[in-house]
Amino acid sequence: MKNIQYIILALLTVSLLIVACGDKDNHNSEDGHSQNDDAKSETKEDHSEEEVMLSQQQFDALKMKTDTLVLRNMSGYVEANGALEVPPQNEAAITSVVGANVVSIKVIEGDKVNKGQVVAYLSHPNIIKMQTDYLNAFSNSNFLKKNYERQQKLYDSGVGSGANFQKAEAEYDASKAMVNGLEAQLRLLNINTSSVRNGTIAQSISLRSPIDGFVQKVEVKTGQYVEPQTELFEIVNTHHVHADLMVFEKDVYKVKKGQKVTFTIQSIPDTELIAEIYSVSKTFEDNPKAVHVHAEIENKKGNLIPGMYIQGKIQVENTKTKALPESAIIKDGDRYYVFSVEKENDDWSFKPVEVILGAKDDNWIAVQFSEDIESNAKFAYNNAYYLIAEMKKGEAEHED
């Protein structure tokens, strides 16, 4: 009897051990399942849940650039290079109409001048002689005028001869022509003829700017003798500076008035200027065989000087797409991201947004978003590499 009790007790103990082991296995299995699910959820965690915060000081130190999305023509363009130019009516060469010596120069290269402003003074004995010749001719003309009037009265009264009257008339007409000619010459020299008639002889003459603009060249020195028609100063009105592009023969048929042009200038880095074609030449240049295309600049920036070399693209199609600079896009694994931007009090919040890349144009890349983006949403235009590195660093610190 006692042996039977021992056997039953042993069987109960074994049963309890089996049950306990089963519970432990089940519990371990559940924990393992839970841990696997957590690991999977972590691997599936999207970057959009992450965030990089920058203080205003960090934002300024990194020279962050932010803006809304740009609609850009990423294909269908003609490459064309050229230079900045101004229309002929906005350039002026100042010369002297007579040989003379430079007394003084009133401007230097780069100075702004107004129309009629004095740029230099010239002097020479011939200038004084022209004034005295004019004064003598004017006085002689007055004398001949009186003689003509006297002979006319005599002729009209039948006392004087017709020959004397005709001679007096011819001499007076000739003197008037002489006076008018000398007066025109003095006006070209900017000499006041009324002052000369009153006996005031100018010792020097002034050279004046014929247009508003800036002094581009000064090709004379004080005391230098200059020949007539020698170019002494060059004035340029840069207000009407425009893009002058050369389009090769194979692309001429694609280009027409009204098309947009984007171009860059080395003196203004990281800045793209926009112009609109207003004139396409109808004749080819010989070397290279290309036509001139003139475009008015819409967003003039910086110091645009005629002669600056430009690299441009003429947009010959109107298809536009959303685009961002290459520095705004970062690859993480097999995906590409950009960073949306929001200002939170004095700090800046950057959140990664996945994009699909499209066509590339220089340092611009077309992007597509899987979700709708608000039109006023702003994005980081640079330092995407730094932002993703900061985000990764934050993730590593969080895991620790």
Summary of the structure (lengths in Angstrom):
residues: 400
radius of gyration: 43.8
end to end distance: 63.9
largest distance: 191.3
contacts: 1123
relative contact order: 0.17
helix: 36%
strand: 34%
